[in-house]
Amino acid sequence: MKIVVLDGYATNPGDLSWERIERIGELTVYDRSPNADTEEILSRIDKADIVITNKTPLTREIFARSPKLRYVGVLATGYNVVDVDAAKEHGVTVTNIPTYGTMAVAQFAIAMLLEICHRIGHHSDGVREGAWAKNPDWSYWDYPLIELAGKTMGIVGYGRIGQAVANIAKALGMQVMAYGDSSRGEPYVEPDAFFARADVISLHAPLTADNAKMINKDTIAKMKDGVILLNNARGQLIDEQDLADALQTGKVYAAGLDVVSVEPITEDNPLLTAKNCFITPHISWAPKEARERIIRATEENLQAFLDGKPINVVN
């Protein structure tokens, strides 16, 4: 049985092992594959029974031209890179990994928030550059320092990750509410009240047609002046120009973003020049422990499929 991993580097840049997958069949691992080159992708998966992908797209044409393909495993929770309808039409089972980095992603969201509140990196750099040694006072800071206790955290997407963020926020003394229909009861709050009450808004929702660019000039206008916005879910949840404008005026005090609408980020993204905007390169998911779980879950998904009892099927 031939198994091909199309883009394994992000999951395993060399600090982990593919041994779990190698035990199942003849394994070929490519660090990266050209996303736009259908012919090259087809050449790499030629005669493969099993294909494992992270961000390399598998289109309708690829399924039509891969008659031996039986199974696709996605090395992530999101599976929009795979045409799952075409896969089903061609008898190919597609699975994902629904949970592997809940605590890692929640931890990262709070890390972004704490950096915004204390500017630890900035102040550490200042000390090394001599600013403290030259300061006439025994203590100094040149950004506002923010205490979170007593403030309200609003969470969009109250699933596993959102609830993990809520638990950490509560441990910091914050009040927590979730975006949603108020009829569902606390902690859900209807949208207008949600935006009006939140001191911090943290996005953890999957991207859908209904919530694309849900953070825009209209919803920002409903927010408190000086709100803090966090996003390590999907970049397309935000209208980036509208957020950049709000950061420039101070309506949004600061943003911590681990995702943007086009990745890798493009040089003309307006958030690159916005004030108080912290951007990291989509790494919330990437602690070694989380990546180990991805490989373990990938092996479990594949073995379950081969045993005739598939799990985590998305098509």
N, C-alpha and C positions, 0 to 999 in steps of 0.2 A: 504494500500500500504506500503510495507516494503522498507525502505531506509537504506543503510549501508555505512558509511564512514570508509574506511579501514585504513587511516593513517592521522588523523586529527590534531595531536599535533603540527606539524610544523606551520600549518596555524593558529591554535588556541590553544596555550599552557595554556589557562585559562583566558586570558584577553579579550576575545570576547564571543559572544553567537552564538549558533546554532539555535536560535529560528526561524529564517526565514525558515530553512529547516524543523524544527519540525512541523511547521504549515501545511506542505504539506502532511506528512505521518508519520508512525511509524519509528522513527529514532534510530539507534544504531551507536555509534561513538567509534571506536577503536583508541587509540593514535598512535599505530604502528601495522603493520602486518609483518610477516616473509616473506621477498621477495622470498626466495628460496623454501618455503614450499607450494606447490600447494594444497595439501590436506587441510592444515589449512586455506588457503584463501577460498577454496571451502566451508569449513564448516562455515565460517563467512558470506558468501554471500548466503548460502542455502535459497532458497525460496524468495530471494530479487528481487524486481522489478527494483530497482534503486541502482546503486553502484557509489560511489564517491571516487576517488583515487587521490593521488598526485604522489608518487613515487612507490607505490606497483604495480608490473607488472600484467597485465591481458593478459594471453597468449591464443593461439588458443585452447589449451586443456580446459582452464577455460570456454571459451565461449561454447565449445562443450558440456560441462557438466553442464551448467547453463541454462536450457530451459526456465525458467521463466524470465530471465533477459531481460529488454527492453531498458535500457538506462544506459550509463556511462558518468559521468561528471568528467572531469579532473580539479583539483584545481590549474591549472597552464596554461601557454601558450604552453609549450612543451608537446607533447602527445606521445612521442616515447615509453613510458611504456605500451601502449595499442596496441595490434595487431588489428589495425583498419580494415584491410581487413577481418580478421576472424570475427570481430564484425559485419561488414556489411553482410557477408555471413549468419550469424545467426540472422539477422534482428534487431541488436542492434545499436541504434544511439549513437554516441560518440561526445561530445562537449568539447571545451576548453575555456579558458578565454584569448582572444587575447591581451587585454590591461588592466592593473590594476596598474602596478608599473613603468610606464615610467619615471616619475620625480624622484622617489626613486632611480632607477637604475642609471639614469644620475647623480644625486647628488652624489651617491657613487663613481662613476668613477672619478669625479672631486675631491672628498675627498681623494681618493688614490693618485691622482696626487699632491694635495697640501701637503699631508704628505711627499711624496718623495721630493718635492721642499723645504720644511722647517723643516722636522724632528721635528715636534712640540712635539710629545710624547717623543722622545729621549731627547730633550733639557729641557722639563719640568721635566723629571726624574732626569736629571743632576742637576737642581736647587735644587730639594728636597734632593739629595744626597750630597749637599754642594759644588758642582763644581763652582758655581757662587760666593758664599761667599769666596771661597779660591782663586779666580781668581785675578790677579793683575790689570786687566783692567775692565772698567765699563761695557763692553759688550764682549761676547765671543760666538763663534760657532765652532763646530768641524766636521761639514759636510758642503759642499758647499750649499749656499742658492741660489735658482734659481728664477729669475723673468720670468714670462710667457709672458708678453706683447711683441708682435713682433715676437714670435715664431710660428711655424706652427703645428697645430693639424691635423693629418691624421686619418680619421674615416673609419673603415671597417664595412659596414652595415649601410646604411644611411636611415634607417626606422625611426619609431617614436622615439626610444631611441637615435639613432645616431644623429638625428636632435636636440633632446633636449640637448645632450652633446655639439653639435655645438653651440647652442645659449649661453650656459654658457661660453664656451671657447671664443666666440666673446666678451662677456661682460668682460672677463679678458684681452682683447686686443690681442687675438691670431688670426692668419689667419687660415682658415679652408679649408680642401679639403677632398673629399671622394674618396675611392678606387673604381675604375670601369673603364668603357670604356670612353676614352676621347671624343669620338664622341657624348656622351650624354651632353656635355657642362659642364661648371663650376656648382658646385664645384667638379665634377668628374674628376679624373686624372688617366691616364693609369698606370698599376702596377709598372713598373720600375721607372718612375718619382715620383710616390707616395712614394715609399720606400726611394728614394734618397733625397726627400725634407722634409720629416716629422721630426720634433724634438720630437714629441710625437705621438705614434700610439695607438689608442683606438679601441678595438674589440667589435662590437655589432651585429655581423652577426649570423643568425641561423646556426647550424651545418648541412652541406650537404656532400655528397660523394665527391664533387669537392673541398671543402675548408678544409677538415680534414688535420691537421698539415700544414696549409698554412704558419705558422710562423715556419721556419726551417733554417738550416744552410745556405741554398742557398738564401732565401729571407733576412735573417739577414745580409748576406754579402753585399747586396745592400743598406742597411740602413746606415744612418749617424753614425759615431762613437759617442757614448754617447747618443744614442736615449733612450727614455723612453717608455716602453710598458705597456699598461693597458689591462686587460681582465676581464670583468664581464659578459661575454656571455656564452661560452661553453669552457671547458678546452681542449677538443679535437682539438680545432683550433691551438694548439701549440704543436710542438715537444718539450717535456719538457727537454729532455737531451740536445738538441741543444740550448735551451734558457739558461739552467744552465751553459753550457760551455761559452756562450756569456757573461753572467753576470760575470763569473769568470775572463774573460780576460778584461772586461770593454767595450767591443764592444757595449753591451747594458748597459747603466749606471745603470738603475734600472727597476724593474718590480713591478706593483701592480696587484695582482691576487685575485679575489674572487671565482674563479672556478679552478678546476684541472681535469685531465682526468679521474681519478677514485675517487669517493666521497663516504664516507669520505676519506680523503687523506691517502695513505699508507705510512708506515714508511720508505720505500725505495725510495720515490719520490725524484729525484735529486734536485728539487727546494728547499727542506727543508734545504739544506746546501749551497745553492748558495748565493753569496754576493748580498746585496742590493735588496733582494727579499721580498716583503711584501705580505703575504698570509692571507686572511681572510676566514672564513668557510661558504662561499656561503650565505651571508646575505644581499646582495644588495636589494633583493626583499622584505625584511621582516619588514619594519616599520609598526606600528599598522594600520596606515591609509591605506596602501596598502593591508594589510591582510583583513581589513574590506571590501574593494572593492572586494576581491576575494569571500568572502562569499556572498555578495550582488549579484555579477554576477553569482555565482553558483545557487542561488535561481532563478534568472531571466532566466537563461538557462533552468533549469528544468521546470519552470512554462510554458515557451514558448513551450517546448516539449509536456507537458501535454495538452496544448491548441491546439495542432495540427499545430503549426507554429514554428517549431524548428529554433533556431538561433545558430550561431557559431559552426555549424556541421563540423566535420573534416573527415567524411567517407561517 
